[in-house]
């Protein structure tokens, strides 16, 4: 597939009817949302790995009787 530039896309868009522009806008919005979700998903997986890596260390404090008492009334 060859590269496409924004000006090339803009030229094509100028010739479309309003109902076709709505379809294009919906599709571009979908693609942008999907790309954002991919970015957030990649970021979340890194956060999840960090969470699991720190779980054992944090458990030392979480599993103390004092912690159980502090949270007992919630």
C-alpha positions as CSV (number, residue, x, y, z in Angstrom):
1,X,0.0,0.0,0.0
2,X,1.4,3.4,-0.9
3,X,1.4,6.4,1.5
4,X,-1.5,8.8,1.7
5,X,-1.2,12.4,2.8
6,X,-3.8,14.5,4.6
7,X,-4.0,16.9,1.7
8,X,-4.8,14.0,-0.6
9,X,-7.6,12.9,1.7
10,X,-8.9,16.5,2.0
11,X,-9.2,16.8,-1.8
12,X,-11.2,13.6,-2.0
13,X,-13.5,14.8,0.9
14,X,-14.3,18.0,-1.0
15,X,-16.1,16.0,-3.6
16,X,-18.3,14.0,-1.3
17,X,-22.0,14.7,-0.4
18,X,-23.0,15.5,3.1
19,X,-24.4,12.0,3.8
20,X,-21.1,10.5,2.7
21,X,-19.1,12.9,4.9
22,X,-21.1,11.7,7.9
23,X,-20.1,8.2,7.1
24,X,-16.5,9.2,6.8
25,X,-16.6,11.1,10.0
26,X,-18.1,8.2,11.9
27,X,-15.4,5.8,10.5
28,X,-12.6,8.2,11.3
29,X,-14.0,8.7,14.8
30,X,-14.1,4.9,15.2
31,X,-10.5,4.5,14.1
32,X,-9.3,7.2,16.4
33,X,-11.2,5.7,19.4
34,X,-9.8,2.2,18.6
35,X,-6.2,3.6,18.4
36,X,-6.7,5.4,21.7
37,X,-8.1,2.2,23.3
38,X,-5.0,0.3,22.0
39,X,-2.7,2.9,23.6
40,X,-4.6,2.7,26.9
41,X,-4.6,-1.1,26.8
42,X,-0.9,-1.2,26.2
43,X,-0.4,1.3,29.1
44,X,-2.8,-0.7,31.4
45,X,-0.9,-4.0,30.7
46,X,2.3,-2.3,31.9
47,X,0.5,-1.1,35.0
48,X,-0.9,-4.5,35.7
49,X,2.5,-6.1,35.4
50,X,3.8,-3.5,37.9
51,X,0.9,-4.2,40.2
52,X,1.5,-7.9,40.3
53,X,5.3,-7.4,40.7
54,X,4.7,-5.2,43.8
55,X,1.9,-7.4,45.3
56,X,4.2,-9.6,47.4
57,X,6.1,-6.6,48.9
58,X,2.9,-4.8,49.7
59,X,1.3,-7.9,51.2
60,X,3.8,-7.8,54.1
61,X,2.0,-4.7,55.3
62,X,-1.5,-5.6,54.1
63,X,-1.6,-8.9,56.0
64,X,-0.7,-7.5,59.4
65,X,-3.4,-7.8,62.2
66,X,-3.3,-4.0,62.6
67,X,-4.4,-3.6,59.0
68,X,-7.3,-6.0,59.6
69,X,-8.4,-4.0,62.6
70,X,-8.1,-0.7,60.7
71,X,-10.4,-2.0,58.0
72,X,-12.8,-4.1,60.1
73,X,-15.5,-1.4,60.3
74,X,-15.7,-0.6,56.6
